[in-house]
């Protein structure tokens, strides 16, 4: 019921005016998938300068709402999977697509497939990846002596030129394909092909997928209404301001037990269990801080603490910095075992809220125990969709 209230506030309010995409032709066209059916795999040919042939086929999964109409603009929700996962795997695990179908949300759902050209897993080429020397604006993005840490196989697209890959000392954990280009060209295609509301373009994700979303949105903030990254961050030195100043509502979801992509230094790597060689300043709590106060992951990467990231978006969104305040959701007072709460750490943001949510879980979706997939509930999906529905792009 609260979801329906949020949707009504966003869509039925007489003051709200959608911005139809080019796909809102009003002319019935043959659809590649059955409206209301489960997501189906699609292929798109994109231009990618990292490829010798200049172009490449990429895949994604598409789901249309049951009552899809090419004269009624729908939300667009894009969901990016994490490392060691696939688009199809994530669809079954987090149940977001299922929730959109069963709740009857007027949303087009898309799950793009990451790139894998000879590496260990589907991946995303996020800001900071592919640095053979590992040096970003603030120095190394990982502990470069990989003899102590997990080693990631070099991807073919990182094997030549400036992106030359050395798995023994580099910080390569993904391909060097143009994933920003893929996602941007996919967005162009979707908005040209389907009837979408340009003011309701939203992203959600987990893990490396969240690093990708956070990198992408900073490149195209004027085209994005909101993002809900789960277990995400930026590599050290890549928490940059958006390329253009345009408000984007931001809800960060993080488990306090996550040390794969830790939200803070105290959520990170514990030197009593393992010890970094070099970049490790043990604080009073016994935890390991990386260079410039970064949070060290359990595989030796250096991440920007989430409070630094929310600050960047608060400045972009012109928040009033009136102080930290609780942020109400449908899950306030949820099962006490989750210790769930959301806060607006930088005050009011004029409609493009900046929110940080935490709970007692690991590197996983909200209210969903790690590796117990599919999630037993659709609570994460409802939390994310309610936030999206309540945050159209500010006119």
PEQUIVEN-V64890 format. One record per residue. N is the residue number from 1. PSI is psi in whole degrees, -180 to 180 (999 if undefined). Layout:
n = [N:N]
psi = [PSI:PSI]
//
This chain:
n = [1:2:3:4:5:6:7:8:9:10:11:12:13:14:15:16:17:18:19:20:21:22:23:24:25:26:27:28:29:30:31:32:33:34:35:36:37:38:39:40:41:42:43:44:45:46:47:48:49:50:51:52:53:54:55:56:57:58:59:60:61:62:63:64:65:66:67:68:69:70:71:72:73:74:75:76:77:78:79:80:81:82:83:84:85:86:87:88:89:90:91:92:93:94:95:96:97:98:99:100:101:102:103:104:105:106:107:108:109:110:111:112:113:114:115:116:117:118:119:120:121:122:123:124:125:126:127:128:129:130:131:132:133:134:135:136:137:138:139:140:141:142:143:144:145:146:147:148:149:150:151:152:153:154:155:156:157:158:159:160:161:162:163:164:165:166:167:168:169:170:171:172:173:174:175:176:177:178:179:180:181:182:183:184:185:186:187:188:189:190:191:192:193:194:195:196:197:198:199:200:201:202:203:204:205:206:207:208:209:210:211:212:213:214:215:216:217:218:219:220:221:222:223:224:225:226:227:228:229:230:231:232:233:234:235:236:237:238:239:240:241:242:243:244:245:246:247:248:249:250:251:252:253:254:255:256:257:258:259:260:261:262:263:264:265:266:267:268:269:270:271:272:273:274:275:276:277:278:279:280:281:282:283:284:285:286:287:288:289:290:291:292:293:294:295:296:297:298:299:300:301:302:303:304:305:306:307:308:309:310:311:312:313:314:315:316:317:318:319:320:321:322:323:324:325:326:327:328:329:330:331:332:333:334:335:336:337:338:339:340:341:342:343:344:345:346:347:348:349:350:351:352:353:354:355:356:357:358:359:360:361:362:363:364:365:366:367:368:369:370:371:372:373:374:375:376:377:378:379:380:381:382:383:384:385:386:387:388:389:390:391:392:393:394:395]
psi = [-42:-31:-44:-37:-46:-41:-39:-41:-38:-36:-38:-15:127:-24:-16:130:115:162:97:141:175:-24:-6:67:-22:4:123:129:154:128:144:-17:160:125:132:-7:169:160:140:146:137:163:141:138:124:161:130:108:-17:-12:136:-32:-8:-12:163:150:131:156:157:162:141:134:129:147:155:-40:34:135:129:17:3:105:134:159:155:123:118:131:117:131:168:-177:153:23:177:169:-46:-41:-44:-35:-42:-28:-52:-12:22:-47:-42:-44:-42:-38:-51:-30:-8:33:134:77:137:127:135:135:97:154:132:178:144:97:70:5:-164:-20:162:140:178:133:85:168:123:-17:158:12:100:-37:-12:4:117:-165:-29:18:-158:144:-1:170:113:-17:93:5:-24:-21:173:141:138:134:141:138:148:-39:-9:10:-2:161:-147:-21:18:135:131:102:-16:-18:-7:178:30:124:14:173:169:22:162:79:-32:-43:-42:-51:-35:-43:-34:-42:-45:-48:-46:-44:-27:-25:-36:157:101:153:113:-18:-1:58:118:152:143:170:175:145:-127:-32:-35:-38:-39:-46:-44:-33:-44:-48:-33:-21:-29:49:-27:-12:4:133:-45:162:146:76:137:131:47:171:-169:148:153:127:-4:18:69:160:152:152:-31:152:109:127:135:120:140:121:111:131:123:139:137:-11:8:115:14:-48:82:142:-29:169:-41:-9:-4:-157:135:116:-15:-22:-40:160:129:150:109:-87:77:112:102:123:-175:-27:-6:9:166:120:136:-171:146:33:20:160:130:127:171:-3:21:23:152:121:149:128:140:-39:-31:-35:-43:-34:-43:-44:-32:-40:-40:-39:5:45:156:-3:43:2:165:136:149:147:119:136:174:-10:14:131:18:175:124:-24:-23:-18:44:137:154:143:151:94:-13:24:-158:141:24:29:-18:76:147:116:141:122:138:159:171:71:176:-143:76:179:160:137:28:105:143:130:13:72:149:156:142:-13:174:28:-42:-45:-45:-43:-47:-45:-38:-40:-44:-49:-32:-3:70:159:132:134:999]
//
